[in-house]
Amino acid sequence: MRGEELVGFLHADVSGLLRGRSVPDSELEERIGAGVGWVPADQALTPFGPIAEPNPWGSTGDLRLLPDRDSEVRVDLWEDASPLHFFLCDATNTDGSPWDACPRTLLKHALSWLEEETGLRLISSFEQEFVLEGPAFEPGPGFSFEAQRLVEPFAPLVFAALRQAGLAPETFLPEYGSGQYEIPCSPAPGLFAADRAAAMREVVREVARTLGYRASFTPMVAPGGVGSGVHIHMSLVDPEGRPAFYDPDRPGQMSLLAARFAAGILEHLPALCAFTAPSVVSYLRLGPHHWSAGFGTMSEREREATIRIPPLVELSGGDPARQFNLEFRAADATACPHLALAVLVLAGVRGIREELPEPPLMEGDLSELDDEERRRLGVKTLPASLEEALRALEADEVVRSWVPDDLLECHIGVKRTEISLLQGLSLEEACERYLRVY
């Protein structure tokens, strides 16, 4: 028996998790205009359960979760399980006005500011890696077709589910790590891209559950292992949809506008990491020779640059201008996709607005250079820990000015509480905690 269909009204919080409540599908139309009740302090929930103390709200206040009709996800593939049905919501005040601690609202603000300052719109996509676990699961070799077939029918079912949800999956890739896979979704306008990233995680987890697996988007399954990241692709287009990042006559085929957008991100990178790589174990995968992001640099095709210029494919008449994008690699799925994308956009807009010097395209293994040579080349190092990233955020007045006070205080409080909840645990135990949550 499947029972009565329920529809989730869900909110992406600072922990990168979707939380909310559900209503009967039969009452959806009467509920959708007023949303459902929510509590401000729910934003301060850590991934491990306890609410961060102190937080800006304590036990006071009330909110509404107002669903965005365009964010609806419904997947109905199973006879013995109810449909997976939910909307992503803005957290608002009870009169419907914006609540300034809502990450989705901050992303809307960032995209509006981008358009006001430049007349351009963001196109983005998220590549997300995850691992599958199961009682009798024997993963195949990395990147092998065998690794895909060993989890049959996971790949065709997850593709069907993502398509039914309107999330536009592109490819299914068995990854390098044991039991690791990747599914990129097609590019979309900025808000929808972040919504897709959040929804995709829930759909993948649901398909895995129905097949007896558990899917986890944790950044690190075990110390010294292969990490799972989120690669955020970004480009800008004008009101007619014409690409603004491509210039075949410049270094890297990158327009001056794109270079300045990248410069803004690299200028504030240590502080941005507090939002894009916001877990204790995030920093086990960042650094040289981890195939993630080794230094705060930009390169062509180099997979250890923080900002990578992916290759352009001109086969079958492909348009290089429409393919050209910047790939940000210092991110993972412990980040709220809306919050991560918002701060990247805000940093990029600052780079354009202030006409920051364009960063050089770096080549070679920068870990072989000494500190003095890296300083001479303007190479920034990434934070070595979450605490170091939080200190960088607290020291960066510009980045702090972009984030409403309550949201900033909440984010820092949640992350510091998260650190404290892991004190005394080994790295192996910390990885296990994140594995079970994400």
Phi and psi in degrees as a GROMACS rama.xvg file:
@    title "Ramachandran Plot"
@    xaxis  label "Phi"
@    yaxis  label "Psi"
@TYPE xy
-97.814  -14.652  ARG-2
70.522  -164.15  GLY-3
-84.7814  136.264  GLU-4
-70.7768  131.183  GLU-5
-111.706  148.849  LEU-6
-119.952  123.757  VAL-7
-82.1119  135.812  GLY-8
-105.821  104.397  PHE-9
-117.817  149.435  LEU-10
-128.101  129.521  HIS-11
-82.9966  114.954  ALA-12
-99.2966  -177.41  ASP-13
-67.7161  -16.1739  VAL-14
-84.9165  0.145323  SER-15
77.1034  15.3026  GLY-16
-107.865  150.826  LEU-17
-93.9672  121.535  LEU-18
-126.186  157.093  ARG-19
165.276  -156.194  GLY-20
-141.91  165.577  ARG-21
-118.152  153.656  SER-22
-127.688  155.979  VAL-23
-62.6958  139.042  PRO-24
-59.6279  -31.508  ASP-25
-65.8491  -18.4938  SER-26
-108.603  11.6704  GLU-27
-59.2674  -48.9178  LEU-28
-62.9068  -34.8346  GLU-29
-79.4054  -18.0182  GLU-30
-93.0935  -26.3951  ARG-31
-67.4402  -28.8893  ILE-32
-75.3225  -32.4231  GLY-33
-101.995  -12.0308  ALA-34
68.4305  -158.115  GLY-35
-130.77  159.903  VAL-36
-71.6855  150.607  GLY-37
-149.908  167.834  TRP-38
-121.663  131.236  VAL-39
-52.992  -42.5023  PRO-40
-66.0252  -14.338  ALA-41
-61.5434  -25.0071  ASP-42
-64.8377  -23.6868  GLN-43
-92.0864  9.59032  ALA-44
-67.8336  129.012  LEU-45
-79.6559  162.677  THR-46
-63.9302  -20.8103  PRO-47
-96.8528  5.20166  PHE-48
120.784  -62.5406  GLY-49
-61.4873  146.957  PRO-50
-76.8153  135.396  ILE-51
-64.9332  133.441  ALA-52
-126.683  131.864  GLU-53
-79.205  165.113  PRO-54
-138.178  167.961  ASN-55
-67.2524  -11.6529  PRO-56
-120.428  -28.9871  TRP-57
58.6272  -137.242  GLY-58
-94.3363  9.88151  SER-59
-99.4349  158.627  THR-60
95.8744  159.655  GLY-61
-143.768  151.337  ASP-62
-135.404  173.102  LEU-63
-124.478  142.692  ARG-64
-97.7971  109.296  LEU-65
-101.469  117.356  LEU-66
-74.0419  145.783  PRO-67
-96.3542  116.297  ASP-68
-57.7418  -31.6927  ARG-69
-72.4481  -10.6707  ASP-70
-96.2534  5.96496  SER-71
-61.1977  136.073  GLU-72
-125.053  127.942  VAL-73
-142.047  122.588  ARG-74
-126.27  123.447  VAL-75
-132.752  87.6833  ASP-76
-120.077  -1.80655  LEU-77
-125.496  134.786  TRP-78
-74.3368  -30.0738  GLU-79
-105.99  13.3737  ASP-80
-139.481  142.365  ALA-81
-67.0958  158.68  SER-82
-59.1065  146.168  PRO-83
-83.0752  111.395  LEU-84
-138.72  120.683  HIS-85
-159.098  162.904  PHE-86
-120.382  149.356  PHE-87
-89.2102  144.326  LEU-88
-126.232  152.191  CYS-89
-87.7703  138.498  ASP-90
-86.1649  122.881  ALA-91
-125.663  167.031  THR-92
-69.0173  166.773  ASN-93
-66.5132  -16.3292  THR-94
-92.2923  5.13351  ASP-95
89.7392  -5.28721  GLY-96
-72.8262  154.242  SER-97
-59.9821  139.616  PRO-98
-95.9738  125.596  TRP-99
-75.4765  -0.0583829  ASP-100
-105.973  17.7291  ALA-101
-92.2491  117.901  CYS-102
-60.0148  -35.9806  PRO-103
-65.779  -36.778  ARG-104
-67.6132  -37.3778  THR-105
-63.3719  -39.8645  LEU-106
-62.7472  -42.1014  LEU-107
-58.5601  -42.6184  LYS-108
-62.1795  -44.4047  HIS-109
-61.6703  -42.1665  ALA-110
-68.7559  -35.0533  LEU-111
-66.9017  -40.9154  SER-112
-65.0032  -40.5806  TRP-113
-55.7745  -46.8826  LEU-114
-68.4536  -38.7681  GLU-115
-64.8647  -41.367  GLU-116
-78.4043  -32.4091  GLU-117
-122.981  -16.0717  THR-118
74.3266  12.2842  GLY-119
-114.532  159.951  LEU-120
-118.705  150.436  ARG-121
-88.0354  135.751  LEU-122
-116.333  132.703  ILE-123
-145.166  158.198  SER-124
-148.774  155.594  SER-125
-119.735  125.188  PHE-126
-96.3385  123.326  GLU-127
-124.255  130.348  GLN-128
-101.717  149.04  GLU-129
-152.037  166.046  PHE-130
-120.196  147.843  VAL-131
-106.465  140.375  LEU-132
-129.839  152.584  GLU-133
-167.52  158.018  GLY-134
-56.515  -40.5563  PRO-135
-115.93  26.9486  ALA-136
-80.5028  124.353  PHE-137
-119.339  98.6713  GLU-138
-67.7488  149.819  PRO-139
-89.2407  179.336  GLY-140
-61.48  149.8  PRO-141
-56.8021  137.356  GLY-142
66.0728  6.88571  PHE-143
-88.8338  150.133  SER-144
-63.6999  -31.1894  PHE-145
-57.8397  -38.922  GLU-146
-63.3133  -31.346  ALA-147
-73.3079  -44.9583  GLN-148
-71.2599  -25.9997  ARG-149
-66.7576  -20.8702  LEU-150
-106.165  14.5062  VAL-151
-54.6446  133.927  GLU-152
-100.648  35.5775  PRO-153
-58.1573  -49.9618  PHE-154
-59.5727  -52.2398  ALA-155
-65.7104  -33.1566  PRO-156
-71.312  -40.4066  LEU-157
-69.6937  -33.7557  VAL-158
-65.4152  -44.401  PHE-159
-61.8042  -42.0007  ALA-160
-65.5439  -44.0276  ALA-161
-65.9021  -37.6138  LEU-162
-66.3016  -43.9282  ARG-163
-62.322  -31.9669  GLN-164
-78.5827  -6.29013  ALA-165
77.0478  24.8921  GLY-166
-97.3952  -0.436206  LEU-167
53.5821  61.1469  ALA-168
-67.099  148.316  PRO-169
-103.389  -54.5138  GLU-170
-141.326  162.549  THR-171
-117.601  123.007  PHE-172
-127.643  114.969  LEU-173
-65.6861  124.919  PRO-174
-93.4608  -174.416  GLU-175
-69.0104  -39.5997  TYR-176
-74.8463  162.683  GLY-177
-65.6133  120.463  SER-178
68.1245  21.2187  GLY-179
-101.839  140.485  GLN-180
-138.809  163.822  TYR-181
-141.672  138.179  GLU-182
-134.721  103.947  ILE-183
-80.6136  146.305  PRO-184
-105.481  154.173  CYS-185
-63.6702  153.493  SER-186
-60.8185  149.447  PRO-187
-152.945  162.229  ALA-188
-54.3145  151.014  PRO-189
-45.1125  -53.0936  GLY-190
-64.1592  -41.9633  LEU-191
-68.0855  -32.981  PHE-192
-62.9041  -44.0653  ALA-193
-67.3835  -40.1502  ALA-194
-59.5309  -43.6056  ASP-195
-59.6431  -42.7013  ARG-196
-61.5707  -44.6435  ALA-197
-66.6829  -43.9412  ALA-198
-69.1814  -37.2703  ALA-199
-57.3847  -39.9843  MET-200
-60.6969  -42.5555  ARG-201
-67.1787  -39.1446  GLU-202
-66.5029  -44.1714  VAL-203
-61.6255  -44.121  VAL-204
-61.9306  -38.7935  ARG-205
-65.3619  -46.696  GLU-206
-62.4679  -42.2584  VAL-207
-60.0787  -44.5756  ALA-208
-59.0682  -43.9335  ARG-209
-65.6682  -20.5311  THR-210
-102.615  6.38427  LEU-211
86.0304  12.4073  GLY-212
-103.709  172.141  TYR-213
-125.922  127.971  ARG-214
-100.067  132.338  ALA-215
-129.483  134.478  SER-216
-99.8958  19.2458  PHE-217
-56.6416  145.258  THR-218
-65.6182  -28.6485  PRO-219
-148.613  120.032  MET-220
-74.9781  -38.3752  VAL-221
-154.072  148.596  ALA-222
-57.7212  138.224  PRO-223
80.9461  -2.43795  GLY-224
-87.4398  -165.736  GLY-225
-92.1714  127.619  VAL-226
-84.4888  159.6  GLY-227
-111.497  124.594  SER-228
-117.942  178.661  GLY-229
-125.138  119.913  VAL-230
-101.46  118.336  HIS-231
-100.946  114.129  ILE-232
-96.0869  136.512  HIS-233
-138.717  139.084  MET-234
-148.107  165.344  SER-235
-122.102  144.306  LEU-236
-132.069  155.814  VAL-237
-84.8521  176.764  ASP-238
-57.4295  -24.2906  PRO-239
-90.5037  3.67192  GLU-240
85.7037  10.352  GLY-241
-79.5255  130.986  ARG-242
-64.7947  144.328  PRO-243
-116.15  -2.14653  ALA-244
-96.9702  -8.0891  PHE-245
-104.403  133.061  TYR-246
-148.529  104.322  ASP-247
-65.0792  -13.9211  PRO-248
-96.9996  4.11168  ASP-249
-114.573  164.245  ARG-250
-54.8819  132.855  PRO-251
69.6512  7.97232  GLY-252
57.7069  30.9939  GLN-253
-109.286  129.435  MET-254
-67.3484  160.108  SER-255
-60.3192  -37.6336  LEU-256
-61.2793  -43.7431  LEU-257
-64.1711  -39.7499  ALA-258
-63.3458  -40.0184  ALA-259
-70.8271  -34.6367  ARG-260
-59.4621  -46.7818  PHE-261
-63.9112  -38.3383  ALA-262
-60.4707  -38.9768  ALA-263
-62.9517  -40.2356  GLY-264
-66.3751  -46.2494  ILE-265
-67.8171  -32.7636  LEU-266
-59.6343  -37.8962  GLU-267
-110.49  17.7735  HIS-268
-54.8399  -48.0365  LEU-269
-56.1099  -41.2503  PRO-270
-70.2756  -38.2105  ALA-271
-63.0348  -31.6287  LEU-272
-60.5355  -26.0195  CYS-273
-63.1704  -21.0337  ALA-274
-102.09  -34.6107  PHE-275
-90.3565  -24.646  THR-276
-133.114  67.5896  ALA-277
-97.5673  33.3441  PRO-278
-125.562  163.248  SER-279
-60.9824  -41.4229  VAL-280
-84.1492  -6.48675  VAL-281
-56.1814  -33.2542  SER-282
-86.2167  1.29876  TYR-283
-79.8898  -17.2753  LEU-284
-109.036  -14.1205  ARG-285
-87.2446  138.155  LEU-286
131.625  167.703  GLY-287
-58.2146  144.27  PRO-288
68.4958  23.3135  HIS-289
-109.735  3.80695  HIS-290
57.2361  34.3897  TRP-291
-123.398  -93.0905  SER-292
-141.017  118.405  ALA-293
-92.9386  -41.6197  GLY-294
-140.767  164.859  PHE-295
-81.162  72.5002  GLY-296
-132.775  171.419  THR-297
-122.931  136.774  MET-298
-146.871  161.206  SER-299
-86.5357  122.943  GLU-300
64.7777  -3.08542  ARG-301
-80.7462  119.269  GLU-302
-82.443  3.15838  ARG-303
-111.9  8.21371  GLU-304
-82.3361  146.616  ALA-305
-66.162  -40.6217  THR-306
-115.445  118.889  ILE-307
-112.312  139.705  ARG-308
-95.5452  108.023  ILE-309
-68.447  158.09  PRO-310
-68.7366  152.525  PRO-311
-100.004  140.502  LEU-312
-111.309  117.238  VAL-313
-106.281  9.33258  GLU-314
-66.4235  151.601  LEU-315
54.3306  31.7125  SER-316
74.1765  22.7299  GLY-317
-61.6491  139.894  GLY-318
-87.8726  110.604  ASP-319
-62.2756  -32.5156  PRO-320
-63.1382  -38.1223  ALA-321
-79.6359  -19.1903  ARG-322
-84.3982  -28.2523  GLN-323
-62.62  130.836  PHE-324
-155.833  167.082  ASN-325
-105.906  134.65  LEU-326
-110.329  115.706  GLU-327
-92.0429  125.33  PHE-328
-112.29  -6.199  ARG-329
-91.4571  55.8566  ALA-330
-143.123  158.038  ALA-331
-151.551  178.695  ASP-332
-84.131  6.87248  ALA-333
-81.0658  -7.12808  THR-334
-87.5832  142.429  ALA-335
-68.464  121.303  CYS-336
-60.1477  -34.3886  PRO-337
-67.9237  -42.3262  HIS-338
-70.0769  -42.2237  LEU-339
-62.4172  -46.8806  ALA-340
-66.5829  -36.2734  LEU-341
-60.1289  -48.8406  ALA-342
-70.8387  -31.1806  VAL-343
-65.2804  -42.844  LEU-344
-64.0115  -45.0099  VAL-345
-62.5764  -38.7208  LEU-346
-66.8233  -41.5395  ALA-347
-63.1362  -41.4088  GLY-348
-63.5106  -39.1156  VAL-349
-63.0387  -40.0913  ARG-350
-59.7241  -40.307  GLY-351
-70.5112  -47.3346  ILE-352
-64.6176  -41.6341  ARG-353
-87.8397  -0.222773  GLU-354
51.304  51.0752  GLU-355
-63.3873  146.92  LEU-356
-58.5491  138.09  PRO-357
-70.9934  136.694  GLU-358
-72.7377  147.849  PRO-359
-71.7918  154.558  PRO-360
-85.4227  115.38  LEU-361
-89.6139  152.799  MET-362
-134.533  155.548  GLU-363
84.7788  177.487  GLY-364
-85.9933  102.681  ASP-365
-70.7201  -17.0156  LEU-366
-68.2883  -16.6069  SER-367
-82.4013  -9.67057  GLU-368
-87.999  149.732  LEU-369
-81.7475  170.225  ASP-370
-59.2507  -39.6668  ASP-371
-63.6292  -42.1235  GLU-372
-67.422  -38.5004  GLU-373
-65.4351  -38.8421  ARG-374
-63.8823  -40.7124  ARG-375
-60.8494  -35.9916  ARG-376
-84.3632  -3.89261  LEU-377
74.7592  27.1568  GLY-378
-83.9903  120.422  VAL-379
-86.6467  143.924  LYS-380
-91.5821  152.783  THR-381
-83.0593  154.161  LEU-382
-56.5322  147.642  PRO-383
-92.8787  -6.27785  ALA-384
-159.28  165.41  SER-385
-63.2798  -40.1998  LEU-386
-61.377  -40.2172  GLU-387
-64.9221  -38.537  GLU-388
-65.0693  -40.3218  ALA-389
-65.0577  -39.3603  LEU-390
-65.3902  -37.4221  ARG-391
-63.9304  -39.4342  ALA-392
-63.5238  -45.5426  LEU-393
-64.4233  -26.3521  GLU-394
-88.0947  -10.967  ALA-395
-99.5664  95.2967  ASP-396
-64.2152  -32.1634  GLU-397
-66.1732  -51.0099  VAL-398
-62.7276  -40.9075  VAL-399
-61.717  -32.5612  ARG-400
-68.793  -20.3282  SER-401
-78.7311  -22.5379  TRP-402
-106.908  125.37  VAL-403
-51.8867  146.597  PRO-404
-54.1518  -47.3948  ASP-405
-65.87  -39.792  ASP-406
-66.5076  -41.034  LEU-407
-64.6734  -47.5639  LEU-408
-61.5567  -41.0495  GLU-409
-64.1719  -46.5471  CYS-410
-60.2369  -47.9347  HIS-411
-64.1915  -40.4784  ILE-412
-63.9697  -42.6634  GLY-413
-62.6755  -44.2112  VAL-414
-68.9099  -38.2433  LYS-415
-68.7736  -37.1116  ARG-416
-65.429  -41.0009  THR-417
-56.4875  -45.0367  GLU-418
-60.8403  -44.1279  ILE-419
-65.9454  -33.3126  SER-420
-69.7728  -15.7782  LEU-421
-103.035  -0.880143  LEU-422
-61.0611  137.161  GLN-423
88.733  -11.2005  GLY-424
-89.756  149.353  LEU-425
-73.4566  166.181  SER-426
-61.9403  -36.3332  LEU-427
-61.423  -42.9728  GLU-428
-68.195  -37.5141  GLU-429
-63.859  -43.8872  ALA-430
-60.0697  -40.1825  CYS-431
-63.9041  -38.1758  GLU-432
-62.4308  -45.5619  ARG-433
-68.738  -36.4254  TYR-434
-56.7759  -39.7547  LEU-435
-77.2135  -24.7721  ARG-436
-87.5438  -41.6189  VAL-437
